[in-house]
Structure formats: C-alpha cells, structure tokens
Amino acid sequence: MQPTLPPLVASRSEVPLADAHNRLMLFYQASLNAYAGYRDEWARDMELLMRVEPDNPYYRWFVSSSEH
C-alpha cells in the first residue's frame, strides 16, 4: 500500500480563483465607497486594483469614466 497524503500535499498549488475573487471583492468595496460618497477611499481602492490588474477593460472603464 502506497501512502497517498505525501504526494497529494506535495502537488498542492494556489487556488486559481482566489486572486480573482480578492480583486473582485476590492472592486465591490470601491463601488460601495463611491455610492457612499467616499471619493478618497474609492480612489485608493481603484488605484490598488489598477496596479494589480491594469488590463482589465471593465475596471478601466470605471476609472476612465470617473475622470470626466
């Protein structure tokens, strides 16, 4: 009988959706800040979000539409 747990633990990796989930939660928090009128907090959250995901067209649309 071959042990299963050691190879299973050795093959672990990051959950692929964890980072995407965290970025989406940051976007939702930024949205709540915008709705509440907390512009500084919104700007801080969106700046961080754009640093980690600068090519996301959805996030870029929100940032560019806020500059007008």
MMTF fields as JSON, N, C-alpha, C and O atoms, coordinates in Angstrom:
{
  "mmtfVersion": "1.0.0",
  "mmtfProducer": "UNKNOWN",
  "numBonds": 271,
  "numAtoms": 272,
  "numGroups": 68,
  "numChains": 1,
  "numModels": 1,
  "chainsPerModel": [1],
  "groupsPerChain": [68],
  "chainIdList": ["A"],
  "bondAtomList": [4, 2, 8, 6, 12, 10, 16, 14, 20, 18, 24, 22, 28, 26, 32, 30, 36, 34, 40, 38, 44, 42, 48, 46, 52, 50, 56, 54, 60, 58, 64, 62, 68, 66, 72, 70, 76, 74, 80, 78, 84, 82, 88, 86, 92, 90, 96, 94, 100, 98, 104, 102, 108, 106, 112, 110, 116, 114, 120, 118, 124, 122, 128, 126, 132, 130, 136, 134, 140, 138, 144, 142, 148, 146, 152, 150, 156, 154, 160, 158, 164, 162, 168, 166, 172, 170, 176, 174, 180, 178, 184, 182, 188, 186, 192, 190, 196, 194, 200, 198, 204, 202, 208, 206, 212, 210, 216, 214, 220, 218, 224, 222, 228, 226, 232, 230, 236, 234, 240, 238, 244, 242, 248, 246, 252, 250, 256, 254, 260, 258, 264, 262, 268, 266],
  "bondOrderList": [1, 1, 1, 1, 1, 1, 1, 1, 1, 1, 1, 1, 1, 1, 1, 1, 1, 1, 1, 1, 1, 1, 1, 1, 1, 1, 1, 1, 1, 1, 1, 1, 1, 1, 1, 1, 1, 1, 1, 1, 1, 1, 1, 1, 1, 1, 1, 1, 1, 1, 1, 1, 1, 1, 1, 1, 1, 1, 1, 1, 1, 1, 1, 1, 1, 1, 1],
  "groupList": [{"groupName": "MET", "atomNameList": ["N", "CA", "C", "O"], "elementList": ["N", "C", "C", "O"], "formalChargeList": [0, 0, 0, 0], "bondAtomList": [1, 0, 2, 1, 3, 2], "bondOrderList": [1, 1, 2], "singleLetterCode": "M", "chemCompType": "L-PEPTIDE LINKING"}, {"groupName": "GLN", "atomNameList": ["N", "CA", "C", "O"], "elementList": ["N", "C", "C", "O"], "formalChargeList": [0, 0, 0, 0], "bondAtomList": [1, 0, 2, 1, 3, 2], "bondOrderList": [1, 1, 2], "singleLetterCode": "Q", "chemCompType": "L-PEPTIDE LINKING"}, {"groupName": "PRO", "atomNameList": ["N", "CA", "C", "O"], "elementList": ["N", "C", "C", "O"], "formalChargeList": [0, 0, 0, 0], "bondAtomList": [1, 0, 2, 1, 3, 2], "bondOrderList": [1, 1, 2], "singleLetterCode": "P", "chemCompType": "L-PEPTIDE LINKING"}, {"groupName": "THR", "atomNameList": ["N", "CA", "C", "O"], "elementList": ["N", "C", "C", "O"], "formalChargeList": [0, 0, 0, 0], "bondAtomList": [1, 0, 2, 1, 3, 2], "bondOrderList": [1, 1, 2], "singleLetterCode": "T", "chemCompType": "L-PEPTIDE LINKING"}, {"groupName": "LEU", "atomNameList": ["N", "CA", "C", "O"], "elementList": ["N", "C", "C", "O"], "formalChargeList": [0, 0, 0, 0], "bondAtomList": [1, 0, 2, 1, 3, 2], "bondOrderList": [1, 1, 2], "singleLetterCode": "L", "chemCompType": "L-PEPTIDE LINKING"}, {"groupName": "VAL", "atomNameList": ["N", "CA", "C", "O"], "elementList": ["N", "C", "C", "O"], "formalChargeList": [0, 0, 0, 0], "bondAtomList": [1, 0, 2, 1, 3, 2], "bondOrderList": [1, 1, 2], "singleLetterCode": "V", "chemCompType": "L-PEPTIDE LINKING"}, {"groupName": "ALA", "atomNameList": ["N", "CA", "C", "O"], "elementList": ["N", "C", "C", "O"], "formalChargeList": [0, 0, 0, 0], "bondAtomList": [1, 0, 2, 1, 3, 2], "bondOrderList": [1, 1, 2], "singleLetterCode": "A", "chemCompType": "L-PEPTIDE LINKING"}, {"groupName": "SER", "atomNameList": ["N", "CA", "C", "O"], "elementList": ["N", "C", "C", "O"], "formalChargeList": [0, 0, 0, 0], "bondAtomList": [1, 0, 2, 1, 3, 2], "bondOrderList": [1, 1, 2], "singleLetterCode": "S", "chemCompType": "L-PEPTIDE LINKING"}, {"groupName": "ARG", "atomNameList": ["N", "CA", "C", "O"], "elementList": ["N", "C", "C", "O"], "formalChargeList": [0, 0, 0, 0], "bondAtomList": [1, 0, 2, 1, 3, 2], "bondOrderList": [1, 1, 2], "singleLetterCode": "R", "chemCompType": "L-PEPTIDE LINKING"}, {"groupName": "GLU", "atomNameList": ["N", "CA", "C", "O"], "elementList": ["N", "C", "C", "O"], "formalChargeList": [0, 0, 0, 0], "bondAtomList": [1, 0, 2, 1, 3, 2], "bondOrderList": [1, 1, 2], "singleLetterCode": "E", "chemCompType": "L-PEPTIDE LINKING"}, {"groupName": "ASP", "atomNameList": ["N", "CA", "C", "O"], "elementList": ["N", "C", "C", "O"], "formalChargeList": [0, 0, 0, 0], "bondAtomList": [1, 0, 2, 1, 3, 2], "bondOrderList": [1, 1, 2], "singleLetterCode": "D", "chemCompType": "L-PEPTIDE LINKING"}, {"groupName": "HIS", "atomNameList": ["N", "CA", "C", "O"], "elementList": ["N", "C", "C", "O"], "formalChargeList": [0, 0, 0, 0], "bondAtomList": [1, 0, 2, 1, 3, 2], "bondOrderList": [1, 1, 2], "singleLetterCode": "H", "chemCompType": "L-PEPTIDE LINKING"}, {"groupName": "ASN", "atomNameList": ["N", "CA", "C", "O"], "elementList": ["N", "C", "C", "O"], "formalChargeList": [0, 0, 0, 0], "bondAtomList": [1, 0, 2, 1, 3, 2], "bondOrderList": [1, 1, 2], "singleLetterCode": "N", "chemCompType": "L-PEPTIDE LINKING"}, {"groupName": "PHE", "atomNameList": ["N", "CA", "C", "O"], "elementList": ["N", "C", "C", "O"], "formalChargeList": [0, 0, 0, 0], "bondAtomList": [1, 0, 2, 1, 3, 2], "bondOrderList": [1, 1, 2], "singleLetterCode": "F", "chemCompType": "L-PEPTIDE LINKING"}, {"groupName": "TYR", "atomNameList": ["N", "CA", "C", "O"], "elementList": ["N", "C", "C", "O"], "formalChargeList": [0, 0, 0, 0], "bondAtomList": [1, 0, 2, 1, 3, 2], "bondOrderList": [1, 1, 2], "singleLetterCode": "Y", "chemCompType": "L-PEPTIDE LINKING"}, {"groupName": "GLY", "atomNameList": ["N", "CA", "C", "O"], "elementList": ["N", "C", "C", "O"], "formalChargeList": [0, 0, 0, 0], "bondAtomList": [1, 0, 2, 1, 3, 2], "bondOrderList": [1, 1, 2], "singleLetterCode": "G", "chemCompType": "PEPTIDE LINKING"}, {"groupName": "TRP", "atomNameList": ["N", "CA", "C", "O"], "elementList": ["N", "C", "C", "O"], "formalChargeList": [0, 0, 0, 0], "bondAtomList": [1, 0, 2, 1, 3, 2], "bondOrderList": [1, 1, 2], "singleLetterCode": "W", "chemCompType": "L-PEPTIDE LINKING"}],
  "groupTypeList": [0, 1, 2, 3, 4, 2, 2, 4, 5, 6, 7, 8, 7, 9, 5, 2, 4, 6, 10, 6, 11, 12, 8, 4, 0, 4, 13, 14, 1, 6, 7, 4, 12, 6, 14, 6, 15, 14, 8, 10, 9, 16, 6, 8, 10, 0, 9, 4, 4, 0, 8, 5, 9, 2, 10, 12, 2, 14, 14, 8, 16, 13, 5, 7, 7, 7, 9, 11],
  "groupIdList": [1, 2, 3, 4, 5, 6, 7, 8, 9, 10, 11, 12, 13, 14, 15, 16, 17, 18, 19, 20, 21, 22, 23, 24, 25, 26, 27, 28, 29, 30, 31, 32, 33, 34, 35, 36, 37, 38, 39, 40, 41, 42, 43, 44, 45, 46, 47, 48, 49, 50, 51, 52, 53, 54, 55, 56, 57, 58, 59, 60, 61, 62, 63, 64, 65, 66, 67, 68],
  "secStructList": [7, 7, 7, 1, 2, 2, 2, 2, 2, 2, 6, 7, 7, 7, 7, 2, 2, 2, 2, 2, 2, 2, 2, 2, 2, 2, 2, 2, 2, 2, 2, 2, 2, 2, 2, 2, 6, 7, 2, 2, 2, 2, 2, 2, 2, 2, 2, 2, 2, 2, 2, 2, 7, 6, 6, 7, 2, 2, 2, 2, 2, 2, 2, 2, 2, 2, 6, 7],
  "xCoordList": [0.84, 0.0, 0.885, 1.762, 0.658, 1.458, 0.732, -0.468, 1.456, 0.82, 0.372, 1.076, -0.786, -1.374, -1.153, -0.974, -1.165, -1.114, 0.166, 0.062, 1.365, 2.565, 2.572, 2.853, 2.277, 2.257, 1.127, 1.268, 0.027, -1.083, -0.695, -0.963, -0.073, 0.37, 1.449, 1.453, 2.341, 3.425, 2.906, 3.567, 1.752, 1.222, 0.289, -0.284, 0.138, -0.794, -0.308, 0.885, -1.267, -0.96, -2.0, -2.979, -1.765, -2.703, -4.04, -4.095, -5.084, -6.409, -6.471, -6.296, -6.715, -6.633, -7.611, -7.317, -8.731, -9.721, -9.584, -10.288, -8.698, -8.583, -8.174, -8.761, -7.179, -6.75, -7.844, -8.084, -8.505, -9.597, -10.719, -11.308, -11.014, -12.053, -11.686, -12.527, -10.427, -9.981, -10.043, -10.427, -9.673, -9.759, -11.21, -11.518, -12.087, -13.499, -14.075, -14.863, -13.697, -14.164, -13.636, -14.341, -12.409, -11.87, -12.67, -12.951, -13.032, -13.85, -15.215, -15.704, -15.823, -17.117, -16.986, -17.863, -15.891, -15.684, -15.502, -16.03, -14.767, -14.597, -15.951, -16.225, -16.785, -18.117, -18.964, -19.651, -18.915, -19.665, -19.148, -19.93, -17.835, -17.277, -17.755, -18.072, -17.809, -18.29, -19.747, -20.103, -20.589, -22.004, -22.208, -23.142, -21.32, -21.436, -20.823, -20.93, -20.179, -19.56, -18.162, -17.635, -17.562, -16.2, -15.205, -14.657, -14.971, -14.139, -12.687, -12.08, -12.124, -10.727, -10.554, -9.588, -11.497, -11.422, -11.62, -10.944, -12.567, -12.799, -11.52, -11.106, -10.899, -9.688, -8.568, -7.844, -8.425, -7.387, -7.615, -6.684, -8.85, -9.16, -8.957, -8.398, -9.412, -9.28, -7.826, -7.42, -7.045, -5.617, -4.931, -4.136, -5.237, -4.672, -5.138, -4.34, -6.401, -6.955, -6.296, -5.983, -6.086, -5.468, -3.985, -3.429, -3.349, -1.952, -1.853, -0.915, -2.816, -2.74, -3.426, -3.153, -4.312, -4.992, -5.21, -6.349, -4.121, -4.232, -4.9, -5.376, -4.946, -5.5, -6.955, -7.496, -7.593, -8.991, -9.86, -9.927, -10.527, -11.302, -12.485, -12.865, -13.056, -14.19, -13.748, -14.394, -12.671, -12.159, -11.675, -11.893, -11.02, -10.535, -11.688, -11.55, -12.81, -13.971, -14.43, -14.727, -14.488, -14.917, -13.945, -14.361, -12.667, -11.674, -11.736, -11.729, -11.796, -11.807, -13.094, -13.067, -14.23, -15.493, -15.557, -16.336, -14.771, -14.766, -13.909, -14.0, -13.084, -12.192, -12.873, -12.29, -14.077, -14.794, -15.633, -16.298],
  "yCoordList": [-1.184, 0.0, 1.248, 1.391, 2.128, 3.346, 4.507, 4.691, 5.293, 6.426, 7.471, 7.755, 8.02, 8.982, 10.428, 11.309, 10.666, 12.042, 12.793, 13.933, 12.223, 12.996, 13.493, 14.671, 12.651, 13.18, 14.194, 15.136, 13.992, 14.929, 16.305, 17.319, 16.344, 17.603, 18.245, 19.463, 17.456, 17.973, 18.576, 19.433, 18.148, 18.649, 19.845, 20.322, 20.325, 21.431, 22.694, 22.885, 23.536, 24.823, 25.831, 25.476, 27.091, 28.13, 27.886, 27.359, 28.272, 28.166, 29.214, 30.402, 28.802, 29.749, 30.917, 32.007, 30.716, 31.785, 32.686, 33.691, 32.354, 33.149, 34.592, 35.525, 34.782, 36.14, 36.901, 38.073, 36.249, 36.911, 37.281, 38.356, 36.409, 36.687, 37.902, 38.768, 37.97, 39.105, 40.41, 41.439, 40.388, 41.601, 42.025, 43.216, 41.079, 41.408, 41.986, 42.93, 41.437, 41.983, 43.405, 44.246, 43.675, 45.027, 45.972, 47.106, 45.511, 46.331, 46.613, 47.74, 45.615, 45.825, 46.826, 47.666, 46.733, 47.689, 49.097, 50.059, 49.216, 50.523, 51.062, 52.253, 50.206, 50.631, 51.118, 52.134, 50.396, 50.829, 52.174, 53.026, 52.363, 53.649, 54.764, 55.86, 54.493, 55.502, 55.854, 57.032, 54.851, 55.1, 55.899, 56.693, 55.68, 56.382, 57.784, 58.553, 58.107, 59.414, 59.512, 60.61, 58.374, 58.34, 58.317, 57.264, 59.463, 59.546, 59.147, 58.472, 59.551, 59.202, 57.7, 57.133, 57.053, 55.601, 54.899, 53.917, 55.421, 54.845, 54.938, 53.962, 56.117, 56.321, 55.395, 54.831, 55.238, 54.352, 52.922, 52.261, 52.44, 51.064, 50.844, 49.829, 51.799, 51.64, 51.75, 51.08, 52.579, 52.672, 51.332, 50.867, 50.721, 49.413, 48.375, 47.576, 48.389, 47.43, 47.581, 46.586, 48.813, 49.03, 48.663, 48.359, 48.686, 48.237, 46.731, 46.245, 45.986, 44.52, 43.965, 42.835, 44.748, 44.268, 45.427, 45.808, 45.982, 47.179, 46.962, 47.922, 45.74, 45.487, 45.043, 44.675, 45.072, 44.659, 45.772, 46.855, 45.538, 46.607, 47.083, 48.252, 46.203, 46.579, 47.572, 48.602, 47.277, 48.18, 49.49, 50.566, 49.395, 50.594, 51.508, 52.73, 50.944, 51.75, 52.586, 53.771, 51.981, 52.719, 53.838, 54.932, 53.566, 54.593, 55.723, 56.897, 55.384, 56.421, 57.23, 58.431, 56.597, 57.343, 58.261, 59.214, 58.002, 58.863, 60.103, 61.064, 60.092, 61.223, 62.322, 63.39, 62.095, 63.108, 63.999, 64.9],
  "zCoordList": [0.0, 0.0, 0.0, 0.852, -0.936, -1.056, -0.374, -0.576, 0.436, 1.096, 0.068, -0.901, 0.298, -0.626, -0.193, -1.033, 1.077, 1.564, 1.182, 0.731, 1.336, 0.975, -0.479, -0.7, -1.475, -2.848, -3.065, -3.845, -2.376, -2.509, -1.975, -2.619, -0.815, -0.225, -1.101, -1.28, -1.636, -2.474, -3.776, -4.363, -4.229, -5.502, -5.345, -6.325, -4.127, -3.925, -4.626, -4.862, -4.945, -5.573, -5.094, -4.438, -5.435, -5.062, -5.758, -6.869, -5.097, -5.705, -6.815, -6.542, -8.056, -9.168, -9.069, -9.56, -8.462, -8.408, -7.195, -7.098, -6.268, -5.039, -5.335, -4.787, -6.192, -6.518, -7.247, -6.958, -8.185, -8.915, -7.957, -8.073, -7.025, -6.038, -5.197, -4.955, -4.748, -3.94, -4.717, -4.16, -5.991, -6.808, -6.993, -6.949, -7.195, -7.352, -6.067, -6.116, -4.923, -3.644, -3.428, -2.871, -3.861, -3.771, -4.666, -4.28, -5.846, -6.741, -6.112, -6.18, -5.513, -4.858, -3.708, -3.51, -2.954, -1.861, -2.416, -1.86, -3.495, -4.134, -4.586, -4.438, -5.127, -5.569, -4.406, -4.512, -3.301, -2.114, -1.613, -1.19, -1.66, -1.257, -2.178, -1.715, -3.473, -4.421, -4.14, -4.109, -3.936, -3.662, -2.386, -2.28, -1.415, -0.134, -0.186, 0.77, -1.312, -1.44, -0.871, -0.692, -0.589, -0.045, -1.199, -1.527, -1.812, -3.013, -2.756, -3.588, -1.627, -1.332, -1.206, -1.717, -0.522, -0.348, -1.688, -1.993, -2.492, -3.814, -4.647, -5.274, -4.648, -5.44, -4.969, -5.788, -3.662, -3.117, -3.581, -4.043, -3.462, -3.851, -5.351, -5.767, -6.153, -7.598, -8.043, -8.993, -7.377, -7.699, -7.436, -8.252, -6.309, -5.997, -7.01, -7.5, -7.314, -8.27, -9.635, -10.289, -10.064, -11.371, -11.373, -12.428, -10.223, -10.152, -10.339, -10.972, -9.794, -9.877, -11.119, -11.526, -11.723, -12.929, -13.914, -14.184, -14.445, -15.282, -16.635, -17.242, -17.114, -18.435, -18.427, -19.469, -17.262, -17.184, -17.766, -17.183, -18.899, -19.54, -18.697, -18.767, -17.918, -17.067, -16.001, -15.806, -15.322, -14.298, -14.923, -14.366, -16.078, -16.758, -17.154, -17.098, -17.548, -17.926, -16.733, -16.884, -15.563, -14.372, -14.022, -13.642, -14.149, -13.824, -14.858, -14.488, -16.132, -17.165, -17.137, -17.405, -16.817, -16.776, -15.559, -15.555, -14.542, -13.355, -13.58, -12.816, -14.614, -14.882, -15.668, -15.855, -16.13, -16.935, -16.08, -16.592]
}
